[in-house]
Amino acid sequence: MSDILKTLEAEVEKKPGRSTGGSKLVYVKNLMAEVKAKNPAEPEFHQAVEEVAESLQLVLEQRPEYRSAKILERIIEPERVLMFRVPWQDDQGTYRINRGFRIQMNSAIGPYKGGLRFHPSVNLGILKFLAFEQVLKNSLTTLPMGGAKGGSDFDPKGKSDGEVMRFCQSFMTELFRHIGPDTDVPAGDIGVGGREIGYLFGQYRRLKNEFAGVLTGKGLNWGGSLIRPEATGYGAVYFASEMLGTKGQTLEGKTCLVSGSGNVSQYTVEKLIQLKAKPVTLSDSEGYIYDEAGITAEKLAFVMDLKNVRRGRIKEYADKFKGVLYTPVDPKLDHNPLWTHKAQCAFPSATQNEINGFDAAHLLRGGVYAVAEGANMPTTLDGVKVFLDAGILYGPGKAANAGGVATSGLEMSQNSMRLSWTREEVDNRLHLIMKSIHKACRETADQFGTPGNYVNGANIAGFLKVADSMMDQGLV
């Protein structure tokens, strides 16, 4: 194994970009050239499209009618891009201006569905990559949902409740014209939790004079679903469990590295504890903690209070509990030391591109052989190549973290039927959906000659349902 790792690290050292590992179809080369020319300065979007396009070579060779109908080109081009001014007033009476977005990517299989992200890094390219991934992810859930994404460069961190409320109300004052239960159903994402969803829903209800299932992630008292907050984290763990099951293994006794400390990370840790695994890391934008003894239910309760109520920093965990190592972020490093610790499983759950080629090689060296992505596209193309070349169990985000949007779909179903399912019923449905997604990815990878390659399986399985729907509906 050490020789393999040396070779992998040498390849990463030599090439900042991803090796293609063979000649691409001229079609895919031309497609990527066109995407980059039409969408300049959007590297995350280019990365997402390239990964999918490379997987789809296997399909496009067998189904030339997709090329003739320009199905992939049409999926790549959003059906609608909304960008708008969001004026609001802070607590000091100063006027502030932010930019709002909604990318309505594809509605061939159902109304647009995807989260809203409030973070200073939000821009058109990031949201287009997220919306593009969302199309395939939603397709994998088996539920009738199209793909979208939106948000703003507004940063809720450090803002008062009143400031967040005023921003959300201004944001929804424009967005409400473009969404609806049968048109577009947004949800939360980074920076948009229960507080923000509440303010957004309240303003929508006031403007439209109707109570409708137009947002998911709502409070339980006003149309929300049990398990929705837990769904993305739980789903990632369920997907990892399914992957390990193909090798006759379970999560019990496995040491697990988890990044992030928000909603997805918290409930990933909670489900890992329930399945008798040992999570040992969490992080935020300032650093990470390593707890060799393992994060227990008691320690997780502290993290939930710290992050969800007091909105503090993860460093406080190391101050609270003995024997915990805290490492601050070092921007000069070319890798993240969180991924250097010994473990068997990893759950990147913070943000995009948090695992590069060096990090991937460090994970392999540390003994990791199962990776389930809780975040959207947390691994760079270099990192993905390292995982695939090593043949480990690697669940890409569009499959592994689809539990969140799947449970949003279940919330939409409950809203439509005007009823609420029990916690057990929603969790069982989520578990069955994740099993179905795993099965579809695995069987599709086998069908197209790349057994065990969940990247190809997820991309192709998600694409086929959308592509066939678009073929049926004509040139629209």
C-alpha angles and dihedrals in degrees: 000000000000091000091052091050092050090053092047093049091048090054091050091048091052100044126043089186128058121273110235093215094218142000117312123221110267086236093061093044091053091044092055092046089054093046092052093046094049095041107039122180092020102112096161091055091048090050094051093048093046094053091051095042092053091052091047093058085086091057099039091056090056099036109043090167088075089059093047091051090045090230096161092046089052093049090050093052111072117238088224137001118199122192122173146164118260111198119187141158125241126216092269091057094252117144114238130192126204133169123245128202142187120182110196097194109172136349101177095120101029147326117321112276130182144109136279117234123201109193136122090244093062114121138146095272095052093048092048091053090049092047092048091051090045092059092060094037093053090048090055093056090068088229122121100255132131123208133263142142136192147159144125143266087246113125113215091188110110094008123124121243089253093054092048090049093050092048093048092049092051091046092051092046087074101027095055090074091064105041139064141146092274097033112040129347113193125198138184129288135158108346093008113094135146094301094054094043089053094053092044093049093047092054092046090051091050094048097044098034090224139103105227138155092254098135132037127212089057125158116274092243093059109039105303127137130238113246092024094114090048098041104094094047094041090047093052090053092047089051091050089049090053091050092050089048090065086064094045092254138120134204093252111122094004119136110229133198114212125183126203127032103225131101098301094045094046095054093040087059092045093054092043089055090049090053091049097250121137116238111194108174142054130167147185135190092286102048147305140263127225114200107184092188090059135253107276130198089261092052091046090054087056090051092050091052091044095051104028101037110019093028091216133154126273090241087079088069090064090048091051102045129049124238095025121136117216119196119188120219113271108199091194093067120097091212141038112251090208087078094054097075121103114261143129101229135036131198111189101198107156114079146313121308096008092137116058129178093278092050091049091052090048090052091054091047090052091056101260113151102160124058123178116182115224092174127062112268094338092163124072120228089258090054093047090053091052091052095046094046090051091051096228125153102274120175111192119219097252088064105026097046097039090105091087097058090037090060090044085058089051089051089053090052092051091048091051092050093042094232141104126230123216122260091252093051094051092045091049091050090048091050091050091049091052090049089050092049091049091049092049092049094047096045093045091050089052092046092054096046101258105102115194093015102125091178092063092039094053096043095047097042092049093046097049096060093048094042095051090047090052091048090052093050098051131226103336 
